[in-house]
Amino acid sequence: MAGGCCNHLPSGPMLRTQRRALVAVLAINLGMFLTEAAAGWSAESVALQADALDFLGDSANYALALFVLGRSLSWRAGTALIKGLAMSAFGLFVLGATLYHALVGSEPQAHVMGWVGALALAANVVCTLILFRFRDGDANLRAVWLCSRNDALGNLAVMGAALSVFATGTAWPDLAVGLVMASLALWAGQSVVRQALGELHTARSVPAE
């Protein structure tokens, strides 16, 4: 994934391109976190609450990615390792929240899930397109690409859950989406951690970048 191309610092023009892209997706994600957190709470939807937390986590990831732009491979890989662990922790949290709602019961509002899910999908499609060129970059940039890609998939699942909740009158589709989103976060987290560890090993074996 990383390859030899990630062992050097990006050029000035590339750094500016990466910085502009990260600033744009950071602003989008912060706005969507506020929107979806309020909607998820009022709609009693674990899927929306999980997606809102994911927007918040992504915002932190993008801020960290901005911080390490232009720094050494060891800096970038170390930050990516933290992000990979955070993504895995998010997956575990969503899994726990889903199980909690399954036990105590909830009544998600399908219409709120639907329109907020559509708005979140549009936001994440824009972010995914902005970050598409960086999908095969170092672990730091790959982490932000995976975040946006997983979010778009999660939003499609939320919209599907909204239709299913409306059709069945039960909360199970909402809970199922929570499980799917937890699985995506856990998979992406371990993928980023694995690549980051490889890049840290490479950084230690190279005297200077």
C-alpha positions as CSV (number, residue, x, y, z in Angstrom):
1,M,0.0,0.0,0.0
2,A,2.5,2.5,1.1
3,G,5.4,1.5,-1.0
4,G,8.6,3.5,-1.6
5,C,6.7,6.6,-2.7
6,C,5.7,7.3,0.9
7,N,9.2,7.5,2.2
8,H,9.8,11.1,1.1
9,L,8.1,14.3,2.0
10,P,5.4,15.6,-0.4
11,S,6.3,18.5,-2.7
12,G,5.2,22.1,-2.0
13,P,2.3,22.0,-4.6
14,M,1.2,18.6,-3.4
15,L,1.2,19.8,0.2
16,R,-1.0,22.8,-0.7
17,T,-3.4,20.5,-2.5
18,Q,-3.6,18.1,0.4
19,R,-4.1,20.9,2.9
20,R,-7.0,22.5,0.9
21,A,-8.7,19.1,0.6
22,L,-8.3,18.4,4.3
23,V,-9.6,21.8,5.4
24,A,-12.7,21.4,3.1
25,V,-13.6,18.0,4.5
26,L,-12.9,19.1,8.1
27,A,-15.5,21.9,7.7
28,I,-18.0,19.6,6.1
29,N,-17.6,16.9,8.9
30,L,-17.9,19.4,11.8
31,G,-21.1,20.8,10.3
32,M,-22.6,17.3,9.8
33,F,-21.7,16.2,13.3
34,L,-23.7,19.1,14.8
35,T,-26.6,18.4,12.5
36,E,-26.7,14.6,12.9
37,A,-26.1,14.6,16.7
38,A,-29.2,16.7,17.3
39,A,-31.3,14.7,14.9
40,G,-30.1,11.3,16.2
41,W,-30.9,12.3,19.8
42,S,-34.4,13.6,18.9
43,A,-35.2,10.6,16.6
44,E,-33.9,8.0,19.1
45,S,-31.8,6.4,16.3
46,V,-28.7,4.5,17.2
47,A,-27.7,4.6,13.5
48,L,-27.8,8.4,13.4
49,Q,-26.1,8.7,16.7
50,A,-23.3,6.4,15.5
51,D,-22.9,8.3,12.3
52,A,-22.8,11.6,14.2
53,L,-20.0,10.3,16.4
54,D,-18.3,9.1,13.3
55,F,-18.4,12.6,11.8
56,L,-16.9,13.9,15.1
57,G,-14.1,11.3,14.9
58,D,-13.4,12.0,11.3
59,S,-13.1,15.7,12.1
60,A,-10.4,14.9,14.7
61,N,-8.8,12.6,12.1
62,Y,-8.7,15.4,9.5
63,A,-7.3,17.9,12.0
64,L,-4.5,15.4,12.9
65,A,-3.8,14.8,9.2
66,L,-3.5,18.6,8.7
67,F,-1.1,18.8,11.7
68,V,1.4,16.2,10.3
69,L,1.3,17.3,6.7
70,G,4.9,17.9,5.6
71,R,6.4,16.1,8.6
72,S,8.5,13.0,8.4
73,L,7.2,9.5,7.6
74,S,7.6,8.5,11.3
75,W,5.3,11.5,12.3
76,R,2.7,10.6,9.7
77,A,2.8,6.9,10.4
78,G,2.6,7.5,14.2
79,T,-0.4,9.7,13.8
80,A,-2.0,7.2,11.5
81,L,-1.5,4.5,14.1
82,I,-3.4,6.6,16.7
83,K,-6.2,7.2,14.2
84,G,-6.4,3.5,13.4
85,L,-6.7,2.7,17.0
86,A,-9.4,5.4,17.4
87,M,-11.4,4.0,14.5
88,S,-11.2,0.5,16.2
89,A,-12.4,2.0,19.5
90,F,-15.2,3.8,17.7
91,G,-16.3,0.4,16.2
92,L,-16.3,-1.1,19.7
93,F,-18.3,1.8,21.1
94,V,-21.0,1.6,18.4
95,L,-21.2,-2.2,18.9
96,G,-21.8,-1.6,22.6
97,A,-24.4,1.1,21.9
98,T,-26.2,-1.1,19.5
99,L,-26.4,-3.9,22.1
100,Y,-27.6,-1.5,24.7
101,H,-30.4,-0.2,22.5
102,A,-31.4,-3.8,21.7
103,L,-31.7,-4.6,25.4
104,V,-33.5,-1.4,26.6
105,G,-35.5,-0.8,23.4
106,S,-35.9,2.3,21.3
107,E,-38.4,3.8,18.8
108,P,-36.4,5.4,15.9
109,Q,-38.2,7.9,13.8
110,A,-38.0,6.7,10.2
111,H,-38.6,10.1,8.5
112,V,-35.9,11.8,10.4
113,M,-33.5,9.0,9.7
114,G,-34.3,9.3,6.0
115,W,-33.8,13.0,5.4
116,V,-30.7,13.3,7.7
117,G,-29.2,10.1,6.1
118,A,-29.7,11.7,2.7
119,L,-28.0,14.9,3.8
120,A,-25.1,13.0,5.4
121,L,-24.7,10.9,2.2
122,A,-24.4,14.0,0.1
123,A,-21.8,15.4,2.4
124,N,-19.8,12.2,2.5
125,V,-19.9,11.7,-1.3
126,V,-18.5,15.2,-1.7
127,C,-15.7,14.4,0.9
128,T,-15.0,11.1,-0.8
129,L,-14.6,12.7,-4.2
130,I,-12.3,15.4,-2.7
131,L,-10.1,12.7,-1.1
132,F,-10.3,10.1,-3.9
133,R,-6.8,11.0,-5.3
134,F,-5.2,10.2,-1.9
135,R,-6.7,6.7,-1.5
136,D,-3.4,5.0,-2.2
137,G,-1.2,7.4,-0.3
138,D,0.6,6.9,3.0
139,A,-1.3,5.5,6.1
140,N,-2.1,9.1,7.2
141,L,-4.0,10.0,4.0
142,R,-5.3,6.5,3.5
143,A,-7.0,6.8,6.9
144,V,-8.9,9.9,5.9
145,W,-9.9,8.3,2.6
146,L,-11.2,5.2,4.4
147,C,-13.1,7.4,6.9
148,S,-15.0,9.1,4.1
149,R,-15.6,6.0,2.1
150,N,-17.0,4.1,5.1
151,D,-19.2,7.1,6.0
152,A,-20.8,7.1,2.6
153,L,-21.5,3.4,2.9
154,G,-22.9,3.9,6.3
155,N,-25.2,6.6,5.1
156,L,-26.6,4.3,2.4
157,A,-27.2,1.8,5.2
158,V,-28.9,4.4,7.4
159,M,-31.3,5.3,4.5
160,G,-32.1,1.6,4.0
161,A,-32.7,1.2,7.7
162,A,-35.1,4.2,7.6
163,L,-37.2,2.6,4.9
164,S,-37.1,-0.7,6.8
165,V,-38.1,0.9,10.1
166,F,-41.0,2.6,8.3
167,A,-42.1,-0.6,6.6
168,T,-41.8,-2.9,9.6
169,G,-42.5,-0.6,12.5
170,T,-39.6,-2.1,14.5
171,A,-36.2,-0.8,15.6
172,W,-34.3,-3.9,14.3
173,P,-33.2,-2.4,11.0
174,D,-31.7,0.6,12.9
175,L,-29.9,-1.8,15.2
176,A,-28.6,-3.9,12.2
177,V,-27.1,-0.8,10.7
178,G,-25.4,-0.1,14.0
179,L,-23.7,-3.5,13.7
180,V,-22.7,-2.9,10.1
181,M,-21.1,0.5,10.9
182,A,-19.3,-1.1,13.9
183,S,-17.9,-3.8,11.6
184,L,-16.8,-1.2,9.0
185,A,-15.0,0.9,11.6
186,L,-13.2,-2.2,13.1
187,W,-12.1,-3.4,9.6
188,A,-10.8,0.1,8.6
189,G,-9.1,0.6,11.9
190,Q,-7.1,-2.6,11.8
191,S,-6.2,-1.9,8.1
192,V,-4.8,1.5,9.0
193,V,-3.0,0.2,12.1
194,R,-1.4,-2.6,10.0
195,Q,-0.1,-0.1,7.3
196,A,1.0,2.4,9.9
197,L,3.1,-0.2,11.7
198,G,4.7,-1.1,8.4
199,E,5.6,2.5,7.7
200,L,7.0,3.0,11.2
201,H,9.2,0.0,10.6
202,T,10.3,1.5,7.3
203,A,11.0,4.9,8.9
204,R,13.3,3.3,11.5
205,S,15.3,1.4,8.9
206,V,15.9,4.5,6.8
207,P,18.6,6.9,8.2
208,A,16.9,10.1,6.8
209,E,14.1,10.9,4.5
